[in-house]
Amino acid sequence: MRKYLIAAAAAAAVLVAACGNDDNGNGNAVSLSSKSDVQREYGNLFTGLIATLELPAEAVSEVRPDSAPTLAASGMQKLFKGRRLLHAAATRDAVAATPCDVSGTDTETSDQTKSRTFALFSGTTVTVTYSTDAFSGCTVNGGFSGAGTTSLTGAFEQGNGADEGTQYDLIGSGNTPLQISLTGEGSSIGSSGGGSSSGSSSGSNVSILELGTIEQKTNTSSSSSSSGGSDSTSGELRMLTALSGKVTQGSATTFSTELDLGTTQTPLSVVFSDGEETTWNLNGPYRYSGSPSGCGGGVVDATTTTPLQTGDGFGTFTGGVLTLASGSKKVTLTFNPDGSATLSGAVTDTLSASDIQSALNTPACLGGLIPSEAVD
């Protein structure tokens, strides 16, 4: 499962500092005229979403394995099938410029408190406990695939309110992104399919820049019945993020791709409910471009009109209605109990469950940057 999630991190998106993460940049409409167009956008949206959440967490855990970031909210853990996301409890001791294994430093602070405004939630202000990392060329042996090295430069901050019902991550600082560099990666990098082992040979170098804000509000409630009690978690995750990345061999760039989630006007939102069943409401814009053929990209708006009922794996659904719109074209996906999706609107067809899995495993525009071995 995690192979395609990290392959999607290939998506690395239009850097906020470069394009402002607003309506400038590549605001063109994408093609939504065929089944393959819809399949492409499905992969872009869902693998780009989870990659944006996982990529910095995985990189930070490579250089600081004793404090691997995890999300405290149990509802989001189930929503993303228990994967490591960005949040870690802010319990590390404050230290100064700790040397990294190979070179560089990581200056950590923790158990700090401050009043913070959650801008993506219309300015809600709460007192938070938070931790920070200031990486300066912090390099360790072993990349995501186990080969080469991982290096980080830049800032990473995470924190939560007193009841952990409000949480946030700041990736990078101001207009300066978090820089992730992987050297000497293995043979599964560089393929546009992302999860394929037929990509470039050992020795590829990967450069990733990420800048953005992720905020979350959750609410946990308990219920009881004759068969026992249960907890349910509901909430919303909002993100305004941008990543950009490329793969190089020597002086040649073999793959590059970009993805923004949300705009300054509208963050990308996931409203979730984890009770008898886990449901999603996914709404907001994303924008991408990439070097693979057919991936010139543009802006797509996602709208959920009926909550999406999650299936057996990430990005799979057994009910609900999702609409993807770009320019004058709009396609509605109605999910079926067998995991397929009936298409209507600009395209009349069906995405089978295997079509959807293929879009997730080998995203046409977002694969090729990160090796499939990035996360176990």
VOPA-683110 format. One line per field, with one value per residue (C-alpha): chain; x, y, z; residue in one letter; residue number from 1. Coordinates in steps of 0.05 Angstrom, whole numbers, plus 5000, padded with zeros to 4 digits. Each point is the difference from the previous one (the first is absolute). Layout:
VOPA-683110
kette	A|... .
xx	X|... .
yy	Y|... .
zz	Z|... .
rest	A|... .
nr	NUM|... .
***
This chain:
VOPA-683110
kette	A|A|A|A|A|A|A|A|A|A|A|A|A|A|A|A|A|A|A|A|A|A|A|A|A|A|A|A|A|A|A|A|A|A|A|A|A|A|A|A|A|A|A|A|A|A|A|A|A|A|A|A|A|A|A|A|A|A|A|A|A|A|A|A|A|A|A|A|A|A|A|A|A|A|A|A|A|A|A|A|A|A|A|A|A|A|A|A|A|A|A|A|A|A|A|A|A|A|A|A|A|A|A|A|A|A|A|A|A|A|A|A|A|A|A|A|A|A|A|A|A|A|A|A|A|A|A|A|A|A|A|A|A|A|A|A|A|A|A|A|A|A|A|A|A|A|A|A|A|A|A|A|A|A|A|A|A|A|A|A|A|A|A|A|A|A|A|A|A|A|A|A|A|A|A|A|A|A|A|A|A|A|A|A|A|A|A|A|A|A|A|A|A|A|A|A|A|A|A|A|A|A|A|A|A|A|A|A|A|A|A|A|A|A|A|A|A|A|A|A|A|A|A|A|A|A|A|A|A|A|A|A|A|A|A|A|A|A|A|A|A|A|A|A|A|A|A|A|A|A|A|A|A|A|A|A|A|A|A|A|A|A|A|A|A|A|A|A|A|A|A|A|A|A|A|A|A|A|A|A|A|A|A|A|A|A|A|A|A|A|A|A|A|A|A|A|A|A|A|A|A|A|A|A|A|A|A|A|A|A|A|A|A|A|A|A|A|A|A|A|A|A|A|A|A|A|A|A|A|A|A|A|A|A|A|A|A|A|A|A|A|A|A|A|A|A|A|A|A|A|A|A|A|A|A|A|A|A|A|A|A|A|A|A|A|A|A|A|A|A|A|A|A|A|A|A .
xx	5000|5053|5038|4952|4992|5073|5004|4948|5046|5030|4947|5038|4962|5008|5041|4961|5060|5003|4927|4968|4951|4945|4965|5064|5045|4970|4926|4981|4944|5021|4968|4939|4974|5015|5003|5076|4996|4957|5045|5060|4967|4978|5072|5023|4951|5003|5073|5020|4958|5032|5070|4995|4984|5052|5061|5027|4983|5040|5059|5001|4995|5061|5043|4966|4976|4992|4942|4965|4941|4932|4930|4969|4927|4975|4947|5051|5044|4943|4982|5069|5004|5047|5056|5051|4978|5029|4983|5045|4988|5042|5039|5072|5050|5025|5069|5047|5030|5004|5050|4970|5031|5039|5000|4959|4956|4929|4981|4939|4953|4939|4948|4993|4933|4970|4934|4990|4948|4975|4994|4971|4942|4979|5047|4985|5051|5022|5059|5044|5059|5049|5068|5047|5059|5049|5040|5066|5027|4980|5024|4995|5018|4942|4948|4927|5022|5056|5055|5038|4985|4943|5012|4954|5006|4946|4946|4947|4949|4943|4953|4932|4950|4991|4947|5035|4935|5040|5065|5046|5064|5042|5047|5054|4998|4976|5018|5056|4982|5024|5053|5005|5058|5010|5065|5019|4929|4985|4971|4926|5010|4988|4944|4937|4961|5029|4993|5038|5068|5017|5022|5068|5061|5030|5031|4940|4995|4934|4987|4934|4975|4937|4967|4932|4951|4957|4947|4950|4941|4971|4944|4994|4934|4980|4936|4974|4953|4981|5060|5049|5027|5039|5036|4990|5045|4980|5038|5031|5070|5017|5064|5034|5064|5048|5055|5049|5050|5044|5044|5069|5056|5064|4980|4937|4931|4962|4934|4966|4931|4961|4935|4963|4944|4954|5008|5005|4925|4979|5039|4990|4954|4986|4941|5000|4956|5024|4942|4961|5036|5053|4977|5034|4977|5057|4994|5046|5049|5066|5049|5057|5049|5053|5050|4965|4962|4929|5014|5002|4950|4955|4948|4947|4945|4975|4930|4967|4924|4987|5050|5051|4998|5071|5018|5055|5058|5019|4965|4948|4927|4936|4950|4993|5004|5061|5003|5064|4995|5049|4984|4932|5005|4971|5000|4961|5025|4946|5034|4970|5003|5050|5050|4987|4976|4947|5019|4950|5002|5056|5019|4951|5036|5022|5065|5006|5030|5064|5001|4997|5055|5043|4990|5024|5058|5029|4976|5012|5026|5023|5043|5074|5030|5002|5021|4946|5042|4995|4955|4993 .
yy	5000|5051|4990|5041|5051|5019|4991|5055|5045|5003|5051|5053|5064|5071|5034|5054|5047|4995|5005|5029|4941|5045|5004|5017|4947|4943|5016|4965|4950|4927|4952|4963|4968|4926|4944|5003|5075|4985|4943|5046|5053|4948|4979|5073|5018|4941|4981|5074|5009|4944|5014|5073|4975|4944|5026|5049|4952|4945|5046|5026|4930|4980|5052|4997|4927|5006|5048|4974|5046|4970|5029|5001|5001|4929|5018|5025|4939|4955|5047|4992|4927|5012|5030|5047|5071|5064|5008|4981|5013|5061|4964|5004|5037|5067|4992|5043|4981|4925|4972|4953|4933|5020|5076|5061|5014|4997|5053|4976|5034|4969|5011|5072|5036|5058|5028|4979|5020|4944|5041|4943|4997|5073|5024|4956|5016|4950|4988|4945|4958|4993|4975|5023|4974|5045|4955|5025|4950|4944|4938|4927|4935|4965|5029|4979|4937|4986|5022|5065|5058|5044|5073|5054|5076|5046|5004|4952|5017|4961|5010|4991|5033|4977|4948|4980|5018|5051|4980|5031|4991|5055|4973|5050|5072|5063|4993|4951|4927|4938|4970|4925|4969|4926|4977|4933|4973|4932|4974|5015|5075|5037|4960|5040|4943|5013|4929|4966|4970|5016|5072|5030|4963|5006|5068|5044|5063|5028|5073|5019|5067|5005|5061|5005|4996|4942|5011|4953|5002|4937|4981|4932|4976|4936|4960|4938|4944|4931|4972|5049|5070|5031|5064|5039|5055|5054|5060|5036|5005|5062|5009|5053|4967|5000|4952|4998|4946|4969|4939|5009|4955|5038|5066|4972|5009|4935|5019|5061|5014|5049|5002|5052|4981|5058|5074|5062|5010|4928|4946|4927|4970|4929|4995|4932|4958|4936|4964|4940|5014|5048|5054|5057|5066|5024|5071|5052|5013|4970|5018|4961|4995|4949|4976|4936|5004|5023|5032|5073|5008|5056|5011|4950|5011|4941|5000|4946|5001|4935|4976|4950|4933|4974|4932|4950|5045|5073|5036|4945|5011|4958|5057|5075|5051|5042|5052|5023|5064|5039|5056|4985|4925|4963|4925|4967|4935|4959|4945|4930|4945|4961|5058|5024|5069|5018|5062|5051|5071|5015|4925|4942|4937|4958|4997|4929|4985|4978|5066|5038|4957|5012|5075|4996|4951|5034|5072|5024|5069|4993|4937|4997|5044|4957|4926|4950|4976|5068|4975|4928 .
zz	5000|5020|4936|4959|5054|4998|4925|4999|5037|4932|4992|5036|4985|4976|5053|5036|4999|4925|4981|5062|5005|4974|4933|4963|4971|4960|5006|4935|4995|4995|4951|5028|4936|5008|5050|5001|5017|5060|5021|4996|5044|5050|5010|5003|5054|5048|4995|5001|5063|5041|4972|5023|5070|5003|4964|5052|5056|4967|4987|5071|5028|4958|5033|5069|5007|5076|4990|4938|4987|5012|5000|5068|4977|4997|4950|4950|5014|4978|4943|4971|5020|5058|4959|5030|4985|5025|5074|5057|5074|5019|5055|4977|5044|4974|4971|4959|4933|5008|4949|4948|4985|4937|5001|5018|5060|5025|5052|5037|5049|5035|5053|4978|5006|4962|4975|4928|4949|4955|4936|4958|5049|4995|5054|5060|5054|5053|5046|4972|5023|4943|4979|4946|4959|4965|4953|4971|4950|5048|4964|5019|4965|4966|4954|4995|4964|5050|4953|4996|5047|5023|5014|5027|5002|5025|5053|5024|5055|5030|5058|5031|5046|5072|4982|4935|4964|4960|4967|4948|4960|4969|4946|4984|5026|4966|4927|5015|4987|5036|4954|4996|4961|4987|4968|4970|4998|4969|4936|5013|4992|4936|4970|4985|5030|5068|5026|4944|5008|4928|5013|5002|5025|5069|5011|4988|5042|5023|5019|5033|5026|5043|5030|5031|5058|5023|5053|5032|5048|5030|5047|5035|5030|5035|4994|5036|4982|5024|4962|5032|4990|4943|4983|4936|4974|4951|4976|4943|4971|4959|4961|4959|4975|4942|4981|4942|4984|4949|4987|4970|4976|4991|4967|4968|5029|4988|5034|5029|5025|5043|5040|5042|5047|5012|4982|5044|4989|5012|5038|4982|5053|5024|5047|5032|5046|5032|5033|4975|4934|4978|4952|4963|4971|4956|4973|4970|4943|4981|4945|4968|4943|4983|4949|4978|4934|5009|5068|4981|5056|5025|5054|5021|5052|5041|5031|5042|4994|5038|5054|4974|5036|5007|4972|5016|4984|4995|4942|4990|5014|5000|4998|4993|4944|4980|4945|4964|4960|4958|4951|4969|5011|5060|5015|5056|5032|5034|5041|5002|5053|4958|5002|4929|4980|4949|4960|4976|4972|4952|4999|5002|5018|5060|5039|5025|5068|4964|4960|5065|5032|4938|5007|5072|4989|4938|4996|4929|5019|5071|4998|4990|5054|5062|5002|5016|5059|5033|5055|5023 .
rest	M|R|K|Y|L|I|A|A|A|A|A|A|A|V|L|V|A|A|C|G|N|D|D|N|G|N|G|N|A|V|S|L|S|S|K|S|D|V|Q|R|E|Y|G|N|L|F|T|G|L|I|A|T|L|E|L|P|A|E|A|V|S|E|V|R|P|D|S|A|P|T|L|A|A|S|G|M|Q|K|L|F|K|G|R|R|L|L|H|A|A|A|T|R|D|A|V|A|A|T|P|C|D|V|S|G|T|D|T|E|T|S|D|Q|T|K|S|R|T|F|A|L|F|S|G|T|T|V|T|V|T|Y|S|T|D|A|F|S|G|C|T|V|N|G|G|F|S|G|A|G|T|T|S|L|T|G|A|F|E|Q|G|N|G|A|D|E|G|T|Q|Y|D|L|I|G|S|G|N|T|P|L|Q|I|S|L|T|G|E|G|S|S|I|G|S|S|G|G|G|S|S|S|G|S|S|S|G|S|N|V|S|I|L|E|L|G|T|I|E|Q|K|T|N|T|S|S|S|S|S|S|S|G|G|S|D|S|T|S|G|E|L|R|M|L|T|A|L|S|G|K|V|T|Q|G|S|A|T|T|F|S|T|E|L|D|L|G|T|T|Q|T|P|L|S|V|V|F|S|D|G|E|E|T|T|W|N|L|N|G|P|Y|R|Y|S|G|S|P|S|G|C|G|G|G|V|V|D|A|T|T|T|T|P|L|Q|T|G|D|G|F|G|T|F|T|G|G|V|L|T|L|A|S|G|S|K|K|V|T|L|T|F|N|P|D|G|S|A|T|L|S|G|A|V|T|D|T|L|S|A|S|D|I|Q|S|A|L|N|T|P|A|C|L|G|G|L|I|P|S|E|A|V|D .
nr	1|2|3|4|5|6|7|8|9|10|11|12|13|14|15|16|17|18|19|20|21|22|23|24|25|26|27|28|29|30|31|32|33|34|35|36|37|38|39|40|41|42|43|44|45|46|47|48|49|50|51|52|53|54|55|56|57|58|59|60|61|62|63|64|65|66|67|68|69|70|71|72|73|74|75|76|77|78|79|80|81|82|83|84|85|86|87|88|89|90|91|92|93|94|95|96|97|98|99|100|101|102|103|104|105|106|107|108|109|110|111|112|113|114|115|116|117|118|119|120|121|122|123|124|125|126|127|128|129|130|131|132|133|134|135|136|137|138|139|140|141|142|143|144|145|146|147|148|149|150|151|152|153|154|155|156|157|158|159|160|161|162|163|164|165|166|167|168|169|170|171|172|173|174|175|176|177|178|179|180|181|182|183|184|185|186|187|188|189|190|191|192|193|194|195|196|197|198|199|200|201|202|203|204|205|206|207|208|209|210|211|212|213|214|215|216|217|218|219|220|221|222|223|224|225|226|227|228|229|230|231|232|233|234|235|236|237|238|239|240|241|242|243|244|245|246|247|248|249|250|251|252|253|254|255|256|257|258|259|260|261|262|263|264|265|266|267|268|269|270|271|272|273|274|275|276|277|278|279|280|281|282|283|284|285|286|287|288|289|290|291|292|293|294|295|296|297|298|299|300|301|302|303|304|305|306|307|308|309|310|311|312|313|314|315|316|317|318|319|320|321|322|323|324|325|326|327|328|329|330|331|332|333|334|335|336|337|338|339|340|341|342|343|344|345|346|347|348|349|350|351|352|353|354|355|356|357|358|359|360|361|362|363|364|365|366|367|368|369|370|371|372|373|374|375|376 .
***
